[in-house]
């Protein structure tokens, strides 16, 4: 169809910013085990973060964070399809 614009929904891996109080609430809710304790902040491995695509409708770490320090990481832009492929690859390994 001429003039039809097909948009791919772009998502991003999540990142924990410096407001983190290292409470650890986010780590157990990640289905990909992408969150780990860093020094001094928790960190999200962008190679494992799928924003919970394929598991849940929304990222699970964001609502449990008491200081709202988990936000999209503009350095890791991926489509929902790419995130789903990443999830499948992680589950297979």
Long-range contacts (C-beta under 8 A, 24 or more apart in sequence): 8-79, 8-80, 8-81, 9-79, 9-80, 10-77, 10-78, 10-79, 11-51, 11-53, 11-72, 11-77, 11-78, 11-79, 11-80, 11-83, 12-51, 12-72, 12-73, 12-74, 12-76, 12-77, 12-78, 13-44, 13-46, 13-49, 13-51, 13-72, 13-73, 13-75, 13-76, 13-78, 14-44, 14-49, 14-51, 14-59, 14-61, 14-62, 14-70, 14-71, 14-72, 14-73, 15-44, 15-46, 15-70, 15-71, 15-72, 15-73, 15-75, 16-41, 16-42, 16-43, 16-44, 16-69, 16-70, 17-69, 17-70, 17-71, 18-69, 19-67, 19-68, 19-69, 20-67, 20-69, 21-66, 21-67, 21-69, 23-66, 25-64, 25-65, 25-66, 26-61, 26-64, 26-65, 26-70, 29-60, 29-61, 29-64, 30-60, 30-61, 31-55, 31-56, 31-60, 32-87, 32-90, 35-61, 44-70, 44-73, 46-73, 46-75, 46-76, 47-86, 48-86, 48-90, 49-76, 50-83, 50-84, 50-86, 50-87, 50-90, 51-83, 53-80, 53-83, 53-84, 53-87, 54-83, 54-84, 54-87, 54-88, 55-87
